[in-house]
Amino acid sequence: MVDASVSTSAETAEQSLDELLRASHEASPAELPGALDRYTAAMHMGRAVVYLIDIQQRLLIPLEEDMPHLDLDDSLAGFAYRTSTVRIKEDGEGGLDVWLPLMNGAERLGVLQLRMESLDGLTLWRCRTLASLLSLVITSKRTSIDTIARRTRTRSMELPTEMVRAFLPPRSIGTGRVISTAVLEPAYELGGDAFDHSFTEDVLHATILDAMGHDLASGLTTSVAMAGSRNARRTGADLAELVTTVDEALAKWLPDQFCTGVFLRLHMPSGALRWSNCGHPTPLVIRRQRLLDKELERASEPPLGLPPRLSAAPRRIHETALEPGDRILLYTDGVVESRDEGGEQFGLERFADHIIRSTAAGENAPEVLRLLIHAILDHGHSQLSDDATILMIEWQPPDP
């Protein structure tokens, strides 16, 4: 026999969740916090506040205005974001502050704060479910609601950067076998750098691009290259055909422009890696806490957009096999060329050492890159001589 109070509680919960789902489809940005408050009040979860991460991943910014920002490196909310774990603390008034990470797969969006009087196992489960739902709502609405973009920016963005960022995918994507995560700076004055990653069936596709210059033409170059890559990928082109498509697109539409890049495909079940390097710095491999900077080094190829002028030879596709736990690093020149006030470069060894130490400390892949890009900015006192973009792939297949 079913306990009537339990049945009623479950029915109320389902009705409240249904109302929140319907409201999330219909509510304007200004109405969404009210719909969320009605749900949390009905479920005895107290007051809810959504905090979104800013573009540079330094601050957690409340979706509602007139509330203070939270520092990511010096707050319990920031700890929940950095570690992707739930954190609970007494609020000093007999209640609890519950902080839950907002995540869409591997992508970290921010945190959810719930202030409540008490917490049991069932309520915590509902809190987690609410955080998952809100993550999906934010992800689905951020391309059409400028309020979200405005709240995650701390200053105005230059036009070339606005154009390139419109093309960028989420910072992090992942499955049970692999995670791909990226960072790029300067966040508001980006020139010709870009990255891309996606999945088709059991293959991870990853790309990094670096167009010459720091103007609108540079942004147009990487945008055309990325569009050409996606168009070829989505029509089932193999890797050689994809690179040829990008070459031809740039030669046709922007004949005076070119860019360097790496196009990579990883077969997730086996670890088979195929790639084409078009005039770009050699990708790095970190294996068992050691830097293998020559592992993927191959003969040089011309930049994208130039082959028809330089050579009739087809692009070369290289192959190798990864080992479980390998991390592949694609990066642009600005990463290692950042200089301090004495002129010393950040350098390749320091670059790899930061990743190795952060990994050994147990940091997750997106957090490793967040810490690294901040170290690069701090080294150059936030003044970069060139765009700095890093894309890291971690392959960790399940145990057989």
Disulfide bonds with the S-S distance in Angstrom:
none
